[in-house]
Amino acid sequence: MNSFPVLTLKENTFFTQELGLDKQFLLLNPTCPFTESLKKALLEWDFKVVYSEGSTGSSTYQPSSTNRFEQVTIDDVGIEETPVEKKPEFGSSVKKVLEEAHADLSSNEVKRMDVVQNVYNEYMNYITAVYTHYATHKVLDYQDLSDTVKELCVFIKENRRYVLRVTPVLEGNSKNFIVSHSMRSTVTAIVIGLQMRMPLPKLIELGITCLLHEIGQIRLPPQLYMTDRRLSPPERQKLATHSVLGYEIVKKNEFPLSVQIGVLEHHEREDGTGYPQKKKGDKISLYAKIIAVACTFEAITAPRHFKEARSTYEGMIEILKGNGKQFDENVTKALLYSISLYPIGAYVYLSNGKIAQVTDVNPNDPKNPILQIFGETLPDGSPKTVQSDSLSNKIVRVLNKAEAADILKQFNK
């Protein structure tokens, strides 16, 4: 393995073999030249040396037999590739639904929840279209994604407490879990970004990064991520390559470096126990830190074909346990203050014997969120909401999945 100091490399230098940060992480293949923008990015991220089995010279591509990552192609998963072409604007259908939603948003809680659910479902369809189109055409349209995610950011800001009440049960288990996971993680990531007061351009980049953070998985055999059995160590190692594969996908489609790094690092952890580079603390990008929390929270609280969903309260507790160890303290604090200790959408039993659903946060006290009492309404017919406290409206416990389902059946009759 030959080493090359980054400072000595010049614009439009080609390598005869693949160029990487180490034996695991590929930067360039021999068909791509080294550029000043890449050099600047490497130095910014404190990479001073890069490596290759080859030397500088011809741009003729000769695959390296020593590459540790097996080259996985669309053909490996049984999907026939078609010639590259520009992706159509899938976001147009989302825009239409959003226009209808803005005209139909009502102060009526039930009706507004239905409208939000409709928009949410359309974004699920959008993600499905984006992933499917990439699988068959190997094309991602950054501008279309940017425009569509921008609308999602605005919609979540205006309807946060409704969007967070959409549950995996309402989504339907027939959806591919990668799509469902990407959608729910993206919603949570954007909520965290809003709490951290990210400017809109950064919020959009965060949303795009999270929406695509699992796209590398579609370059792997489906039995690795759709199985209900325990994976073997070699299979787990193979699945763990999805972050690098995802990075290569967004890099090839010329997405911003911040998006590329976020996709690559979303499984890194504060204590250095993550992958693929075992980075620690401030060496991990902010987008990756946020997605790590959002992705983990979703994985705990959503059902899979191999496990039951745990409550959002349990998910929040698990995230807090990893605070400062696996997860960034500022990010976990932002999650806590944006969804509360008893997250929006959770069903709870109160000290006065009543049942309620968490509908909003108390910005001054994340332990005592706003509640909607089941079976009680105000004189105008709207649902009764109260502030939970340490007295008569104290939350005793979170209802389990079966109890919550029974409550919904009772009040939806």
N, C-alpha and C positions, 0 to 999 in steps of 0.2 A: 504494500500500500504506500503510495507516494503522497507526501504532504506538500501543500502549496500555501504560503503566507498570503492572506487575503489582500494585504496592502500592495503586494507586488503584481497582482493580476490586473490586466488591462482590458478595456472595452473590446468586445467582439473576439475574445479569446475562446477557442474551441478546445475540447478535450477528446482524446481518442477513446476513452472509456467513461463510464458514469462518474459524476462528481458528487461527493456527499459531505455532510458535516462529520460523519463517522461511518462505520461499516453498516449502520442500520438506516440512516436517514439520507435519502436521495435528494440532491438539489437540482442537478441538471443531467439530461441525457446528452449523448454526443451530437444530437441534431440541434441543440440550442446553444447559443453563444453566451459567454459570461458578460454581464452588463454593469455599468456604473451604478444603476439603481439597486441591483442585487448586492453589489459591493458595499454600498452605503447602508443597506438594511442589515447585512451581516455584521458590520462593525457596530451598528447601533445596538444589535442584540448580543454584542460581546463575543462574536465568533471570529477568531483571529487566524485560524488555520482551517483549510478544507482538504479533502482527501480524494484520491482516485487511483485505480489500478493502472491507468494509462498515463499519458503525458499530453502536453499541449500540442496541437497540430491539426490534423484533418478532421473535418466534420462528419466523415462517413461513420454511420452508426454500426457498431459491433457489440451485441449484447454481452454483458459480463456474466460469466458463469459463476463468479464468486459473490454475486449480490445476495445478501442474506434474505431479502424479502422476495418470495416467489412472485413472479410477474403474473398477476391474475387479470384475465380479460373478460369482457362480456361473454365471449364464447364459452368460458369455463362454467358459467351459470345457465347456459342453454338459451341465451337470447341472441338472435342473429343481428349483427350490426348492419346499419344502413349508411349510406354516404352522409357525411356531415352537411347539415344545412341549418339555416337560422331558425331558432325556435319561435313559434308563433306567440303572440301576446296572450298567455293564459290569464293574466291579471284583468283582462277586460270583463270577464264574467264576475269577478269579485267587485269591480267598480260598479257594475250594474246593481248588484245586491246591496252594496253600501249606499247607493243613491236612494234605493227603495227604503232602506233602513232609516236613513236620516229623515225621510219624509214621514216615517211611521213610528218613530220613537215616542213613547207615551209615558206619562207619569204613572200609569197603571203598571204595577209591579209584574203581574203575570204576563201581560201583553209585551212589556219591554223585554222580559226574559225570553220570550218566544222569538222576538226580533233578533236579539243577541245570539241566540242559538242558531238561527238561520244564517247569520253572517259567519259564525264560527264554523258551521258545516261547509260553507262555501270555501273558506280558507283551507279546510281539510281537503276538499276537492282540488284546490289549487296546488297544494303540496304534492298530492298524488300525481297530478299532471306534470309537474316539474321533474319529479323523480323518474316517472315513466319515460318522459321524453329524453332525459339524460341516458337512461338505460338503453334506449333504442337508437339514439342519434349522437350521444356523447357531446351534447351542447347544453350550456346553461347561459341564459340571457341576464346579465347583471342589471341592466337598466330596467327590465321588466320586473325583476325581483325587488329592486330598489323602490320603484314606484308603488308596488303592491304592498311591501312591508311598511312603507311610509304611511299608507292608509291604515294599516293595522295598528301602528303605533298611536296614531291619532284616535282611532276607535277605542283602543284599550284605555287611553288616558281619559276619555269621556265616559266610558262604561266599565271601568275597572271592577267595581263590586259585583257587576252582573256577569262579566266574562269569567271571573274567578269562581263563579258558582256552577259553571258548566262542568259536569263530571264525566269520567270515563264511561259510566253506565249510560248516560244520555248519548254519548258519541256512538255507541254500538260496538260490540266486540267483533263485528265482521270486518272492520277496518284493519289494514295492515298495521301492526303495532309500531313500525318505524315511522309511519305517517302520523299516527296518533301521538307517539312520543315526541316527535319533532314539533308538532303543533302546541302541545301542552307545555313543553319545555320553553318554547319561544315566547308564549304568553307570560310565563313566570319570569323569564329573563328580561323581557321588556318592562314588566312591573318593577323588577329590581332596578333596572336602569332609570326608570322614572323616579324612583325613590332616591336614587343617587344623583338626581338632577343632571343627567346626561343631556347635552344638546341634541337636537333632532338628528343631525347628520350622523353622530356617533350612535344614537339609538337605532337608527336604520341599519348601520353596519352590524351592530350587535344582533339585531333581529335576523338579518341575512345569515350571519355566522351560525346562529343557533338553529335556524331552519335547515341548514345544510350540514350540521355537525355530524350526522350519521350517514351521509351519502356514500361514504366509502364502503359501507356494508353491502351495497348492491353490487359491488365488484367481488363479493365473496359468495361461496355456495350457500343457498338459503338454509340448509340444514344446520348451519352453524348458529344462526340467530332465530330460527323459527321452531327449534326443538323443545320438547318438554322434559328432556333427560339432562343429566349433568354432563357437561362437556369434559373431555379428557384434557390433560395438560397441553398436548400438542394442538388440540382444537382451540383451547382458550388462547394460546399463543397466536394462532392463525387469526382468530377473531380480533385480537388486540391490534392487528395491523390496519384496522379500518380507519384509524385517525390519520395514519400516513397516506393511505389510499385516498381519503377524503381531501387531504392537503394537496395531493398531486392533481386531483380533479379540479379544484378551484384555482390552482396555480395555472394549469393548462388553459383554463378558460379566462385567464388574466384578471382575476378578482384582485381587489386591493390587498396589499401585504398584511394589513391588520386582520382581514378576514381569513387569509390563508393561515396565519399563525394561530388564530383563535380555533379554527377547525383542528389544526395539528395538536394543540395543547389542552383540549377540553378534558382529557383524562389525567393531566398532571395534578399533583396535590401539594399543598403547602409544605408538608414534611418531607417531600422528595420520594414518596412511595408510589407515585403515579407513573405514567408512561406517555410517550415513547422515550423521553430523554431524562426522566427522573429530575426534572427541574424543581427548584424550591422557591418559596416566597415571592419576592419582587422580580424574579427572573421569569415568572409566568405572566402572560398578557392578561389585562383586565377582562377582556371579552371571555377568555378561557376560564378565569376565576368565576365569573358570573354563570357561565354555562355549566360549570362543574356543579354548582349549587342547584341550579334549575333542573338540570338533567337528573341529579340524584333524587331530588324531591319528587320529581315525576315518577321515577322508577319505583320508589317506595309506595306511592299513593295510587298507582294505576294497576289494574288487573292485567295479567299476562296469561297466556295459555298454560303456563307452568306454575302459576302462583296466584293467590288471592291478593287483592289490594289491601293495604293497611290504611288506617285513617290518616287524614291530613294532619291531625294533631300528632300522631306517631311520627309522621314524616318530619314535622317541624322539630320534634324532640331529637330525632336522629341527626338532623342537620346541626342543631345546637351542640350535640355531643362532639361533633367534628370541628367545632369552631376553633380556629387557631392551629389545628393539627392538620386536618385534611382540607379545610375550607378557610378562605380569607375572612377575617373578623368583620371587616366593613361590609362585605357582601352578605354575610349571614345576618348582620344587624339590619341591613336594608330589607332583606326578605321578611324578617320578624316584624318590622315596623310597617311593611306594606300589606301583609296578610294576617298578622297577629299570631299569638301563641296558639290560639284556637282558630285555624285558618278559615277564611271566607268560604262558605259552602258547607262547613262542618255542622252536624246535628248534635245538639247537646241537651243534657238533662239538668234542670236547675234545682236549687235548694228549696224552692216553693212548690216543687212537684210538676212544673210545667215543662213542655218540650219546645225548643226553639232552634232556629238555624242562624248561624253567624252570617251577617250580611255586610258588615263593614268593620273597619278598624277604628280604634280609638287612638289617634296619633300621640296622645299623651300617656297612654298606658296600654301596651300591647297584650297585657294579661287579661284585660277586660274589654272585649270587642262589643260592637253593636249587635243586637239580636232581634230577630223577627219571631214573635210568639205564635205558635201554631194554634189555630182555632179561635183567635181573638182579632177583632178588627176595630178601627176607629169609627166614630159616627158617620163619616163619609164613605165607609166601606173599605177603605185601604187597610192593609195589614198593620198590626200594632207592633211598633219597634220600641225597644228599651235599651238602656245602657246597662250592661252587666256590671256587677259590683261584688263586694265581699259580704253582702247581707242577703236580702230576699231574692235578689237576682244573681246569686252566685252560681257559677258553673261548677257542678259537682263532677260530671264526667262527660266524655264524648260517647255518643251512641255507636255501637258497632254496626257493621254493614247490614246485618239482618234486621236489627232494630230500626235503622234508618229506612230500610225498604218497607217495613210494616207501617211506619208513620206516613210515608208517602202514599201508600195504597189507601190508608184510612182517610187522608185529607184530599185525595184526588177522586174519591168516589162521587 
